[in-house]
């Protein structure tokens, strides 16, 4: 698959397989450590806090800094993909931030829908 429009291409993982010039791709030496789903899934504040407490323990100042979204995504992606692998690390970081913002929008939309439903049930709803 090829494209010239790279602004709409997103990665959430990379599969690395051994390549032999005579045999082609092989599962020998396959590496599945290039998946950063955990950084995309665990973006709620409670999950960020758990992740940060696992790293910093009782050091509350470190936990407080780590819980902030950009710091969390940076820490999480650095644990999954080494920072020297800059392209993959940045793809993880960008995906983490994007997913966290989208999750916040979904939560707000659900809260608004719940409030409108509650107001309609009480008879206070005005269109």
Steps between C-alpha positions, in 0.01 A plus 500: 500500500638839411386855558622852450262639765697420817293734717230231518733206570535394865692216659407317818760225474781359293576137429866408470591171334823339395570535127716254313591599142448142374197402711326835548313581823527253783345470845841409637612786718163676474469785745157598632631768741415780258136533612405803706131427555540534877592867456191555285257312724610620844444875458236557767618683809462193727701279266766770459523528879543122536770496233683790664478347849654181362796709383540756780353313796448731798684795344186716465666788316614262225154343480337844472728598212458164329118511508494806273407379154809599303735371770303175526511438124872576496568260790275226365642512149856506637429179692355323194735636231851621572535879453782447248243350263372852445250437220319216677522677835348816353225300325414345838506842672280662235253210506483511880421873505245467219322206666491674838344812350245293307414306817445828689263619225306172519470532878374860473247404231372218721467735799308752289270228364440369853422852627256560214329168568471578870359845425248347256389250762448780750310706245755787501638440155487789254596424139 
